[in-house]
Amino acid sequence: MTRAKARRILQASATAEHDAPIWNDDGRTLTQLAHEAGWRVVYECVDLRTWKKELRTVEATERDVF
């Protein structure tokens, strides 16, 4: 995946008119997209069994910035 494509997916998710996409993989997709894009991403993870919410942050590392 290209950096531009990862950025488009993240931007579309952030600015969606309705609910953002839901990934049922404990943040792995968002982490991968953030690293590909070279962006810092903050998202909320919700356990649907308990409704416990957790705010998570993914930081792009130096190795991710080209």
C-alpha positions as CSV (number, residue, x, y, z in Angstrom):
1,M,0.0,0.0,0.0
2,T,1.3,3.5,-0.8
3,R,1.5,6.3,1.7
4,A,-1.0,8.3,-0.2
5,K,-3.6,5.4,-0.2
6,A,-3.1,4.9,3.6
7,R,-3.7,8.6,4.1
8,R,-6.8,8.6,2.0
9,I,-8.3,5.7,4.0
10,L,-7.5,7.4,7.3
11,Q,-8.8,10.8,6.1
12,A,-12.1,9.2,4.8
13,S,-12.5,7.5,8.2
14,A,-12.0,10.7,10.1
15,T,-14.3,12.8,7.9
16,A,-17.0,10.3,7.3
17,E,-20.5,11.7,7.2
18,H,-21.8,8.7,9.1
19,D,-20.0,6.2,11.3
20,A,-16.3,5.5,10.6
21,P,-15.3,2.1,9.4
22,I,-15.1,-0.6,12.1
23,W,-12.2,-3.0,12.2
24,N,-12.6,-6.0,14.4
25,D,-8.8,-6.6,14.9
26,D,-7.9,-4.8,18.1
27,G,-6.4,-1.8,16.3
28,R,-4.0,-3.7,14.0
29,T,-5.5,-2.2,10.8
30,L,-5.3,1.4,12.2
31,T,-1.8,0.8,13.4
32,Q,-0.7,-0.4,10.0
33,L,-2.4,2.5,8.2
34,A,-0.9,5.0,10.6
35,H,2.6,3.6,10.1
36,E,2.1,3.5,6.3
37,A,0.8,7.1,6.3
38,G,3.5,8.4,8.7
39,W,0.7,9.9,10.8
40,R,-0.2,10.0,14.5
41,V,-3.6,8.4,14.9
42,V,-5.9,8.6,18.0
43,Y,-8.8,6.2,18.0
44,E,-11.3,4.7,20.4
45,C,-11.4,1.0,21.0
46,V,-14.7,-0.4,22.4
47,D,-15.2,-3.9,23.9
48,L,-18.7,-4.7,22.7
49,R,-19.3,-7.2,25.4
50,T,-18.6,-4.8,28.3
51,W,-18.9,-1.4,26.5
52,K,-15.6,-0.5,28.0
53,K,-14.0,2.3,25.9
54,E,-10.3,2.9,25.6
55,L,-8.6,5.8,23.8
56,R,-5.5,4.6,22.0
57,T,-2.7,6.5,20.1
58,V,-0.5,5.2,17.4
59,E,2.7,7.2,16.7
60,A,4.5,6.9,13.4
61,T,8.1,6.1,14.2
62,E,11.3,7.5,12.5
63,R,11.6,4.3,10.5
64,D,8.2,5.0,9.0
65,V,9.1,8.4,7.7
66,F,10.8,8.3,4.3
